[in-house]
Amino acid sequence: MNGPDIDTATLNGAACRYRLDGDPRNPAVLLCNSLGTDHTMWNAQADMLSRCFHVVRYDARGHGESGSPPGPYSLEMLASDALALLDHLGIAGAHVVGLSMGGLVAQCLAIYAPHRVNRMVLANTAARIGTAAAWRGRAETVRQEGLADIADSSPARWFTPAFAAEYRAVIEPLQRGLLAQSPEGYAACCDALADADLRDDIRSIAAPVLVMAGDADPVTTVADGVALCTRIRDARLVTLPASHLSNIEVPAAFTRELQSFLHS
């Protein structure tokens, strides 16, 4: 297995921090992060996937060590960044895995660049997440007050109470990473989510899709996962005993389902 390759590319006018793991001769897997996290959210999955796949992770615009140019942002812009990264790396097609906001990015890729998406995993996501009013309200709060309150309240949205109580060592780095983000970049992504609604468009998706939902997820529910499967012609649902960041809360179960699907 090749060692990690960490670099930055300028894509669509913004710096994009990315990491590559595994043999580039193997099939590529693109991992798209959720709102408020970065590429390290996928550490457990990348470690396993890199044994058989060329794993591409990156920090979405406004996140991690990627740039946070002034908004407005849109879902199409976030998907265009992901596509530009594949172009930069010379990757014609990839399996695409996205969680929450990253799941919307993955859906957008499958709708507008279907020839670039082989298989797709949509985890803890929906074709429409939340309401426009809620996202715009959060964006305004962050612009005025920063990210401290969001970081404090995130564990209750991300994890079950039992996990949050027992695994502070897992949660605290995520909170520190969120606090280190650009408030404007985070807020601009909230604005993008306010406008994102793919409920009609996903009917065109032809790629095989695995939908993963957490049975205790208050953000994107099992019902949201069912709705995805109803609209996407070749999709099936797996429910995991977890909340919103299921890939971190139950990494073994998540990775097992992911690998089984990508190898099938």
C-alpha positions in Angstrom: 0.0 0.0 0.0 1.3 3.5 -0.9 1.8 6.0 1.9 -0.5 9.0 2.2 -0.1 12.0 -0.1 -1.3 15.3 1.4 -1.4 18.3 -0.9 -3.4 21.5 -1.8 -4.8 22.4 -5.2 -6.5 25.5 -6.3 -9.9 24.5 -7.6 -12.5 27.0 -8.9 -10.6 29.8 -7.3 -10.3 28.2 -3.8 -7.6 26.2 -2.1 -8.6 22.6 -1.6 -6.7 20.5 0.9 -6.8 16.8 0.0 -5.3 13.5 1.1 -4.7 10.3 -1.0 -4.3 6.8 0.5 -3.8 3.5 -1.2 -2.5 2.4 -4.6 -3.6 4.8 -7.4 -3.9 1.8 -9.8 -6.9 0.6 -7.7 -10.4 1.9 -8.2 -10.9 5.3 -6.7 -13.2 6.2 -3.8 -14.1 9.8 -3.1 -15.1 10.6 0.5 -17.1 13.8 1.0 -17.3 15.3 4.5 -20.2 16.6 6.5 -20.9 20.2 7.6 -18.5 21.3 10.4 -16.0 18.4 9.9 -13.0 17.8 7.6 -11.4 14.9 5.8 -10.3 13.3 9.0 -13.8 12.3 9.8 -13.2 9.3 7.5 -10.0 8.1 9.2 -11.5 4.7 10.2 -12.9 4.0 6.8 -9.9 5.2 4.9 -7.6 2.9 6.8 -9.6 -0.1 5.7 -10.5 1.0 2.2 -7.0 2.0 1.2 -6.1 -1.7 1.2 -8.1 -2.3 -1.9 -9.0 1.2 -3.2 -7.4 4.5 -4.1 -8.9 6.7 -1.4 -9.4 10.4 -2.1 -10.4 12.7 0.9 -10.6 16.4 1.0 -11.8 19.3 3.1 -14.9 20.9 1.5 -14.8 24.6 0.7 -15.1 26.5 4.0 -13.8 23.6 6.0 -10.6 22.3 7.5 -7.5 23.5 5.7 -9.3 24.4 2.5 -10.0 28.0 1.5 -13.0 29.9 2.7 -13.5 32.6 0.0 -16.4 35.0 0.5 -19.8 33.5 -0.4 -22.4 32.9 -1.6 -21.8 29.2 -1.9 -24.2 26.7 -3.6 -24.5 23.0 -3.6 -23.6 23.0 -7.2 -20.4 24.9 -6.3 -19.5 22.3 -3.7 -20.1 19.5 -6.2 -18.1 21.4 -8.8 -15.1 21.5 -6.4 -15.3 17.7 -5.9 -15.5 17.2 -9.7 -12.5 19.6 -10.2 -10.5 17.6 -7.6 -11.1 14.4 -9.6 -10.1 16.2 -12.8 -6.9 17.5 -11.0 -6.0 14.0 -10.0 -6.8 12.5 -13.5 -9.5 10.3 -12.1 -12.2 9.6 -14.8 -14.6 7.8 -12.5 -14.9 7.0 -8.8 -17.2 5.4 -6.2 -18.5 8.4 -4.2 -19.3 8.3 -0.5 -20.9 11.3 1.3 -22.3 11.9 4.7 -24.9 14.6 5.5 -23.8 17.7 3.5 -21.3 15.4 1.7 -24.3 13.1 0.8 -25.9 16.1 -1.0 -22.6 16.7 -2.8 -22.6 13.1 -3.9 -26.2 13.3 -5.1 -25.4 16.4 -7.1 -22.4 14.7 -8.7 -24.5 11.7 -9.7 -27.2 14.0 -11.2 -25.0 16.3 -13.2 -21.9 14.2 -13.9 -23.3 10.6 -13.9 -20.5 9.3 -16.1 -18.1 10.1 -13.2 -19.9 8.1 -10.5 -19.6 4.4 -10.4 -21.3 3.4 -7.1 -22.6 5.8 -4.5 -23.0 5.6 -0.7 -25.4 8.2 0.9 -25.0 8.1 4.7 -27.1 10.1 7.1 -28.4 12.4 4.5 -31.4 13.4 2.5 -32.4 15.0 -0.8 -33.5 18.0 1.3 -32.0 18.5 4.8 -33.9 20.7 7.2 -35.6 23.9 6.3 -34.3 27.0 4.5 -35.4 29.2 7.5 -33.4 27.0 10.0 -30.2 27.1 7.8 -30.4 30.8 7.2 -31.0 31.4 10.9 -27.9 29.3 11.8 -25.8 31.2 9.2 -26.8 34.5 10.6 -26.1 33.4 14.2 -22.6 32.1 13.2 -21.8 35.4 11.3 -22.8 37.4 14.4 -21.5 35.2 17.2 -19.0 32.7 15.8 -18.9 28.9 16.2 -18.6 28.4 19.9 -22.2 27.7 20.5 -22.4 25.4 17.5 -19.4 23.5 18.7 -20.9 23.1 22.2 -24.2 21.8 20.9 -22.9 19.6 18.1 -22.3 16.4 20.1 -26.1 16.2 20.8 -26.8 16.3 17.1 -23.9 14.1 16.1 -24.0 11.2 18.6 -26.3 9.3 20.9 -26.2 10.3 24.6 -24.5 7.1 25.6 -21.7 7.6 23.0 -21.3 11.2 23.8 -20.9 10.4 27.5 -18.4 7.6 27.1 -16.2 8.8 24.2 -15.2 12.4 25.0 -11.7 11.6 23.6 -13.4 11.1 20.2 -15.7 14.1 20.4 -13.3 16.8 21.7 -11.0 16.8 18.6 -14.1 17.2 16.4 -15.2 20.1 18.4 -11.8 21.7 18.3 -11.8 21.2 14.5 -15.1 22.9 14.2 -14.0 25.9 16.3 -10.9 26.3 14.1 -13.0 26.7 11.0 -13.8 29.9 9.3 -17.2 31.2 10.6 -17.9 32.7 7.2 -17.1 29.5 5.4 -19.4 27.5 7.7 -22.2 30.1 7.3 -21.8 30.1 3.5 -22.3 26.4 3.5 -25.4 26.8 5.7 -26.7 29.1 3.0 -26.0 26.5 0.3 -27.9 23.9 2.3 -30.8 26.3 2.7 -31.2 26.3 -1.1 -30.4 22.6 -1.7 -33.4 20.5 -2.8 -32.8 17.5 -5.0 -36.0 15.6 -4.3 -37.1 15.8 -7.9 -33.7 15.5 -9.5 -32.5 12.3 -7.8 -35.1 10.3 -9.8 -32.5 10.5 -12.7 -29.7 8.8 -10.7 -28.9 5.5 -12.4 -25.8 4.4 -10.3 -26.2 1.7 -7.7 -26.8 3.4 -4.3 -26.4 2.2 -0.7 -28.3 4.5 1.7 -27.2 4.3 5.4 -29.3 5.8 8.1 -28.9 6.0 11.9 -31.8 4.8 13.9 -31.2 7.5 16.4 -30.3 10.3 14.0 -32.4 13.5 14.7 -31.0 15.4 11.7 -31.5 13.0 8.8 -33.9 10.3 9.9 -34.6 6.8 8.7 -37.7 8.2 7.0 -35.3 10.4 5.0 -33.4 7.3 4.0 -36.6 5.6 2.9 -37.5 8.6 0.8 -34.1 8.4 -1.0 -34.7 4.8 -1.8 -38.2 5.5 -3.0 -36.9 8.1 -5.5 -33.6 6.5 -6.7 -34.2 3.5 -8.9 -31.4 1.3 -7.7 -31.0 2.0 -4.0 -31.3 0.0 -0.9 -31.3 1.0 2.8 -29.2 -0.2 5.7 -30.1 1.1 9.2 -27.3 1.4 11.8 -27.5 1.7 15.6 -26.2 5.3 15.7 -27.0 9.0 15.5 -25.8 11.4 12.8 -22.1 10.7 12.4 -22.7 7.0 12.1 -19.3 6.3 10.5 -17.6 7.5 13.7 -20.1 6.1 16.3 -20.2 2.6 14.8 -17.2 2.5 12.5 -16.9 -1.2 12.3 -20.5 -1.7 11.2 -20.4 1.3 8.9 -17.2 0.1 7.2 -18.4 -3.4 6.8 -21.5 -2.3 5.0 -19.5 0.1 2.9 -16.9 -2.4 1.8 -19.5 -5.1 1.1 -21.3 -2.7 -1.2 -18.2 -1.4 -3.0 -16.9 -4.9 -3.6 -20.3 -6.3 -4.8 
